[in-house]
Amino acid sequence: MKEALTIGTGAALGALARYALTALLSAAGANPLWPLLLINVAGSAAMGYAKPGKFWGTGVLGGFTSFAAFALLTYDLDAGWALAYVLATLIGCVGAYLLGHRVGVQK
């Protein structure tokens, strides 16, 4: 039960951080696609860099990044834009993780 509360607390904090950053960038006029891509790439880089445990990794970064929002926003795009966004997310997130891993904390 303690582990579930630890991860749940981290996930709530990560989701709040994602919401705040999305609201901030959207208020600046950004299309909702780009803040989400930035968040997912940044979260992937942080995961690769720090190789965090359950609170920071599964919890905070799991709550910060969002596959569900990615799926919803991608669904609403035309087929060509959807493919481009999926590829940008896949390449960006995997590339960011690998880069973070290369320069990050070695455990």
WOTANOR-V644529 format. One record per run of one state. SS is the DSSP state (helix for helix, strand for strand, loop for the rest). FROM is the first residue (numbers start at 1). TO is the last residue. If there is no record, write none. Layout:
ss: <SS | SS>
from: <FROM | FROM>
to: <TO | TO>
This chain:
ss: <loop | helix | loop | helix | loop | helix | loop | helix | loop | helix | loop>
from: <1 | 2 | 28 | 32 | 51 | 54 | 65 | 67 | 76 | 79 | 104>
to: <1 | 27 | 31 | 50 | 53 | 64 | 66 | 75 | 78 | 103 | 107>
